[in-house]
Amino acid sequence: MPNLALELGKQTASIGVTSVYGEQQDVDGIRIIPVALSWHGFGAGEEPGSGSGGGGGGAAIPVGAYIRKGDDLRFEPNLISLIAVGIPFVWVAGRVLSRIIRALKR
């Protein structure tokens, strides 16, 4: 495989909002446009005389969807993903604030 990095790039291009939610849908005059946070990466290498190798991976988190009804456009969040992301953030923010307050009291 002469261009292993290009092949890996083509395979990981499908990771994203379409793999989480699918394409936008029109239902009874209402357009639903999915939104997702996604990231991916890959690597490849080739050493003369010993062969080649590569790998990759990615992740996608469904964030919500935009709902368009006529001229009205609103965002509907995916509450489960919001909670899954929010809980660790609140925990870390609480730890940071407690350490800042403790340091300021000294």
N, C-alpha and C positions, 0 to 999 in steps of 0.2 A: 504494500500500500504506500505509494509515494507521498501522498498528501494526507496523512493521518489526522492532522489538526483540522483540515477542512472537512473531513468526514465527521469528526466529532462535533464540529460547529453546526453542521447541518442537522445532526441528530438532536442536539440540545436546543435548537431553535424552536421546537414545538413545545418546550416547557414555558408555560405562561398562562395567561388568562383563558385561552381556549382549552387548555388541558384541565383547568380548574372548573370553569363554568360552561364553556362552549361558546358558540357564536352568539351575536345579538339576536334577539327574537322580537317579532311583532305579533302581539296577541290582542285582538279586538281593538285595533287602533292605538294600542299602547306599545311603545318601543322600550324594551329592556336591554340595557347595555351593561354587561358584567364588568367588574373591576377587580383586579387581583394584584397583589404584590408578589413579584417573582424575581428570582435571581438564579443564575447558573454559572458554572465555570468548568473548564476542562483544561487538560494539559496533555501534551504528547512529547515524546522524545525519541531520538534515534541515535544510537552510538555505533560508529563504524565497527563492523565485525561482530557485534553482539546482538543485533536485532533492534526492534523498535517496540514501543509500548505507549499506552496512553490510557486516560480515564477521564471521567467527568461526572458531574452530578448537578442537581439543582433542586429547588424547592419553590412552591407557590402557595400563597395564603390567600384564600378568598376574602376580599375586603367588603364587598357589597355590590350594589348595582345602581346605575342611574336609571330612573324611570321617567320616560318622556310621554306625556299625555297632552296632545295639542301643543300649546305654547308653554305649558308647565313642565319644568324639569326639576326633579328632586333626587337626592341621594338616599338610598335605603341601606344602612350598614348591615353587615352580617354580624349579629350580636355575639355569636359563639367565638368567632375569630377575634372580635374586639376584646372580649373578656380574656381569651388566651394570651393575647399580646399585652393587655393592660395590667393584669395581675403581677407579672414579673417587673414591669416598669414601676408600678406603685411601690412594690417591695424595695426595689433598688433606690428609688427616690426617698423613701422613708429612712433607709439606712444612711444615705448621704446626709440628709437633713439632721438626723440625730448626731452624727459625727461632727457636723459643722457647729451645731449648738453646743455640744460638749467642748469643742475646741475654743469657742468664743467665751465660755464660762471660766476658762483657766486664766 
